């Protein structure tokens, strides 16, 4: 009994420890947006270069997912969380340490190499500790820590206002918070090693995500429609967030503090809406219909931001609600329509495709802003980029309609039912 109680309490401590690493990971990723305007004004970066700081992350993530997705499986979770956490921590100081674009892009590339596999390793670790217990709740809490980090980065111009007298100090703040990736890795390494000695865990590692190329073309139409929806939602949200603070300041004439608060509405709304949508969908089903609902919400968001005087908090809140559908509808739906033996391959493939979309649209939005001389003096220069993002809403509606039609036909998987 004592051993069971110890194991139970340990897994919640494990959750806190790996969530520290997750917090540092997400804060590092979102730390560029609050200083985007300063990178342009102080370092003479173009918006295209700001976009490339995010694109370099996605390129690194795609390369590593394709070339090294099996590494977690080979050397185990405690070693990989430590290694990838260390890579993330180092990347933050490289990014903050030099005004040269190439050096900063190298730091972001290094973050991409460490961050995505760190997420895979953390997810695997939680599966080891919570499988057959409170795994959904645990992973939901872990995601909440991540969303709080994104909110913290957006709010940093408010709570760390004194640091924003230059571009570098806010990035050093991110770098020091990025050390949480390494700290979480060190603590987890020690905890898992001790747990195995005391027989709280089996020394056998769980199988993790790896790509089996022979299986890539064996998935159903519904899987590909969901993957395209995931690509659409990620590409519509993350590239916008890359430039949102700068956009709000120039187009809506608000302070950096207010712009950061508006950008922070997205992760907060997502954090609030996730359990609500989860309960509704578990009870009523209608998963394809909810995806259609999310795509319809995305469509007017960017047009409202450029053609109306509505409060910027309303469209960003709408975007946050739409983005909630990824963890509550899209990811769980894949588990229903893909054979369990191919599930790792399916999730890895989805991640690769969504990162390709994010990389392309980060570059496109930056390119569009430069092409149209988007600035405080020319706020209309942002319009083309907002239209590009709006097109994703149209594509999302198309994919959702095709998914719903397929699921209501003879080849459906029951996604519209409450119990699949």
Secondary structure as UniProt FT lines:
FT   HELIX           2..30
FT   TURN            31..32
FT   HELIX           33..35
FT   HELIX           36..43
FT   HELIX           47..68
FT   TURN            69..70
FT   HELIX           71..75
FT   HELIX           77..97
FT   HELIX           101..130
FT   TURN            131..134
FT   HELIX           135..159
FT   HELIX           161..165
FT   HELIX           167..197
FT   TURN            198..199
FT   HELIX           213..215
FT   TURN            216..217
FT   HELIX           221..251
FT   HELIX           256..284
FT   HELIX           287..307
FT   HELIX           312..323
FT   HELIX           326..330
FT   HELIX           331..337
FT   HELIX           340..342
FT   HELIX           343..371
FT   TURN            372..373
FT   HELIX           379..382
FT   HELIX           383..408
FT   TURN            410..411
FT   TURN            415..416
//
